[in-house]
Amino acid sequence: SNFVNMNKVHPDAIVIGAGHNGLTNGAYLAKAGLDVLIVEKNTYIGGATVSRELHEGWKYSNCSYVCSLLRPEISRDLNLPKHGLQVIPYVGGVTFTQGGDYFGNYDDHERQYREMARFSKRDANAYERYTADVTKQTRFIRPFLMRTPPDPTSLKPRDVGELMFFLKQFYNLGEKTLADTFRFWTMSIADFLDEYFETDVIKAHLAGSGIIGTALGVYSPGTAYVLLHHYMGEVDGSVGAWGFARGGMGSVSKALAGALQEFGGEIKTDAEVEKILVKNGKTNGVVTAKGDVFYADIVVSNLDPKRTFLDVMDEQDLPAAVVKQARNFKIRGSSGKVNIALDGLPTFNGLDPKSQLMLGDMHFSDSLERMERAYDDWKNGTWSKDPYVDMLIPTQVDPTMAPPGKHMMSVFVQYAPPKLATGDWTDEDRDAFGKTVLDQIGSYSPNFKDLVLHAEVRTPRELENEVGLTEGNIFQGELTFDQLLFNRPFPGYAQYRGPVKGMYLCCSGTHPGGGVMAAPGANAAREILMDLRRPSTVPEGYPDD
């Protein structure tokens, strides 16, 4: 439903898309005193950051499902807890083996050491070195998240200054760490883990973060950085921790919308933008699919770079080079999602139902080889027949998402190609994909299938059609080295400004990338306010301890 009665005929700024970055961007512009209107194609807000009741009594976080990357600077500055956001950290995780055993990931240091030593004493000792090295990389990258990447070809004082900051950070690493950093950013997650560990199941458990949402396999160069992207968040100051947003991920969007409205911003739902209007080389508004026209001197797109430049802008309004770059932008989908309403809590082979490992993320791929074979299926144009899943049961720590005694299960699935070798996805393909996932879970849980009341199956087709994620790519563009920092989305346009005056990007396809981080939205707002010569309302990044 609409959040407001429309009365903004000519706002100062229009933001296209009420996903978390669009809401963040709008909130900061409104905080600076701008008249802001956000237009959203769906009848609900949040984009992929939503909670939806698709089975009576159950709330599904049916796209994004866990919270960690949301920048604390933004959460505190916009006072999101006041608007209802509560993130409950979850601890632990488990990877089940085909032989009936499991590897448990505990938050208690001594318990974790003993668990690893159960498989390999060498691995238990190596884990100290591994966490120290990954933490070093995390500490290095975090200061860049709330900064605008410099243009390395520009001689403007700000770009030169930002480039100097960048180089200084590299210089401070020291010679050995600098060499390690370049290796880390370009190597595969499998090769990286091989340098520390010898046990298959331990490597498989840790490798998942390097492939989630990415159209690459564990042996593909660049996947070590994707792991870092999943480690650089925090919950209540605990770096690398993950949590559940109470009430589902829609609570994040709801809180951001609350902040936007507190500053006088408005949201218009059921208003899909068909075209960004350009007049004399400047934006002057948008036209919706229903024919409504809203005029504004500033238009901010929260759509991914492909949709922004190829769908809602006229090719004649853009430089030919930008159109070519947008066409070449890598945004390959690789994942699906299954959301399941359960009649009770399932049990898993070998695991005590009261174990704290049940509260965290669960996986069934116990070797890097199985994970790579799952990727082989993607390359062959089909969904993985033995998929890698990231599975959680959030209702164990957040009872608001299901009726008493019942549970909701969230299953993120790698791999599912955007297009099958047989052609586009059909409903039959979607159902067969869902059956593959349910069968895999059922092979590790004796009572799981008897507990299933409802399952929502989402392939890249649904993710694109419903949420606007091109090809179903959850990061709005792959997180590979050629699409990071001043190359994101492409060289010359990494500072959130589009090629047309008054047009900006605030999507996850810009720096620092995907996940429910909100940094792209905030960074874009800072650049817009700078162009308007208004003081910035966007907080600086927090230094790490």
Order of alpha helices (4+ residues) and beta strands (2+ residues): beta-alpha-beta-beta-beta-alpha-beta-beta-beta-alpha-alpha-alpha-alpha-alpha-alpha-alpha-beta-beta-beta-alpha-beta-beta-beta-beta-beta-alpha-beta-beta-alpha-beta-beta-alpha-alpha-beta-alpha-beta-alpha
